[in-house]
Amino acid sequence: MTECYQIKSAEELIDYLKTQGRDAILDTDYQLQTNCGWVHELENGQIAFFTNNFQHQALLFDNKKCFDDIVSQDKFPVDNPEQEIFDIESDRIKKFHLQADHYRKHLNTVLKFDFPEITKEAAQAYLKKVIGRKIKTLTTGSDVVALISVIGELVKAETGGKWFLEKRYGTYNPIYEPSILTSQGNVYKMSSRIIGKVKWRTSKLEDIFIDVHSTLTEPIKWEKYSKYRDNLVMLE
């Protein structure tokens, strides 16, 4: 199947626009509200797309329908150049509430365990070994996302919670970060909690459960947190 777009360097597309009598920076038609990319609607029917800083790869679409289809799918055919951990596992994160068994098996394989189910004992062993691999620079982004999933499932069960995603945009495509809404209406930032533990090499699992039940700090209330955010996606 022939694609209806071409991926070009920003410099190449800037030069092409000059042949169409356009300045890439000064003559843009509009900016997307999602990834903040710049759009040119050319007289010949083509659509030119640049990232918001006019760097990285640019795209030239054959026609507006092709461009509109890509925008409606919310998936540009170019990876975000930053590739943070949530980019790596993007497709699975969209259905994060269904992925716990996959990530349990992933951690068993990578860390050479054989836990048949997710328990606190298993999660503690996973966490400690991932941090050990982090010290040796062996830990991958997928390993950290797997920790978020399996430990998050334990927190979710203990708090009667649900997974939700916070959607934001990279250079081209959306990034989804998973967190938990407890049955008490509190937001628990599961992802940042696990990423912090791996970064600072603190492997005591119980700290997470003490934190989620703590009354020493005011919890983040969903009612207030969600009020002005239209980028939150409930999964269950």
N, C-alpha and C positions, 0 to 999 in steps of 0.2 A: 504493500500500500504506500503510495506516494504521500509524503508529508506536505502539509500546506504552509510550511514555514521554513525559514533558514536560520541557523544559529551562526552569528558572526561575532567578530571582535567589535568592541565599541568603536574603535578607530575606523574599522572597515565600514561600519554603518554610518558613522559621521560623514565619511567621504562620500558615501552613496547619496546621503541627503543633500549634499552640496550640488550633486548633478540634478536634483529635483528642485533646486532653488530654495533650499531650507537650511537654516542654521539649527543644528541639533539642540542647542541649549536655549536659544532665544525664541524659536518658533514652535515650541511644543503646543499641542492642543489641550491636553489635560494631564492630570496626575491621578493614578489609581489610588483609591482610599485604602486598599489592602496593603500591598508591599511598597507603596509610594513610588512605583515606577512611572517613567515619563512616556507619553504616547504621542505619536505623530500619525495623523490621518492624511495620507498622501493623495494627490489628485488622481493618480492612476489606480486608486482603490486599495493599495497596499497599506499596511499598518506597521509602523516601526516602534519598537519598544526598547527603552533603555532603563537600566537600574537607576535608583534615585541619585546616585553620585556619578552617573555616566561612566562607570568603570565596569569591570567584569564583562561577561558575554551579553550581547544584545540580540534581539530577534527581529526578523523581518517576515511578516505574515502576508500571504498572498492576497487576502481580502479580510473584510471586517467580520464575516461569519466565522472564519477560522480563528481569529483573535477572540471574538466573543465566546466561542466554544471553550477555548482554553481558560478564559477568565471564569466562566461559569463552573468549570470543573475544579477550579481553585488549585490547579496543578500545572505550573509552567514546566516545559520539557528540559529544564536546566536545574541542577541541584544547587541548593544554597551553598555558597563557597565556604561558609564558616563550618558547616557540618558538625554541630554540637551533638551531644548524645541523643537528644530527642529527634534529631533529623535521621540518625542512623536507624532508629526503630520506629519511624513515623507510621508506617502502615499498621503495625501491631498496636501502637498506642491508640489509634483511633477506636480500637475495640479492646481497650486495656482490661476491662472487667472480665474478659474471657481468656486472658493470656496467662494466668497464674501457673497452670500445669506446664505450659510450654517453657516458661522461665524457670520453673523448678527443675525440669529436665536439662535445660541449658546449664544451670549452675552445677547440677550433679555431674554432667559431662566435663565441663571445664575444670571444676575443682576436685574431680575424682571422688565424689560422694555417691551414696546410693539411697538417699532418703526417699521413701515411697509417698510421703505426703508433707505438706507444709506445717511444721510445728515450730515452737519457739526454739527448741533444741537445734532443729535444722537451720533456722534463720540465723541463730547465733554462730553456728559453724560456718555458714556461708559468709556472713559479714566479716568474721575474723580472717578467713582465708582470702577474701577479695582484698581486704586492706593489706594483708601480707603480700599479695601479688602487686598491689599498687606501689608498695615500697620498692619492688623489683621492676617497676615500670612494665608489668605484664597485663594489668587490668585494662579491659576495653570498655567503651561506652555501653555496649550491650550488656556487659556484666553488671554495671551500675543500674541500668534500667531494670534488669532482672531482680536485683536487690530491692528496688523500689516496689516492684510487683509483689514479691513473696512476703516481704515484711509488711507492706501495705495491706495485704490480705488479712494478716493477723490483727493489725490495728482496726481494719474495717469490721472484722468479726467481733472484736472486743468492744467496739463503740457503737455497733449497730449501724455502721456508716455506709456510704455509697461513694464510688469513684466519680470524679468530674474532671474535665479537662479545661485548662486555660489556654486559649488559642491566641497566638501572636504570630507575627510574620518575620521571616528572615528576608534575605535579599530578593528572593523570588517567591518562595512557597511558605505555607503556614507551618508552624511548629506547635505541637500540643504538649503541654506539661501536666502530668497527672497529680491530683491532690485528692483529699478525702473530706467529705461532708459527714460529720457524725450525726447520730440520731438526736443529739442535744442542740443541733443547729450550729455547731462550731466548724470552722474551716481548719483543717490540719494540713500544712504544707509538706506533704509526704516527700516529694521529690527533693526539695531543698534540704530537708532534714537528713536524708540518706546521703546526698551529695556532700553535705557538710561533714558527716561522719567519716566518709571515705577520704575526703580532702585532709581532714585534721587527724586521721588515723585513730579515731576513738571507737573501739570495737565492742563496747558494752551495750548489748541490745536492750537491756532493761531501761536504759535512759530514755528510750523512745516512748515506752509505755508510761513511765513516770511523767514525762513531758505532756503527753496527750491527756492525762487525767489531772494535771496540776491545777491547783486553784490559786497558786502564788502569782500568776500573771493573768491578765485579762484575756480571755479567748477572743479569737477573731470570729465575729458573728456573721453567719451567712446573710442574714437580712441586710446588714449594712454593707458587707463585702460585695454582694451581687447587685446592689442598687443601681450603680452607674456603669456596670460592666455588661456589655452585650456579647462578650467573647467567651462566655462560660458554657460548656457543653456537659450536660448530665449524661452519664452512661447507664445508670440503672434506676 
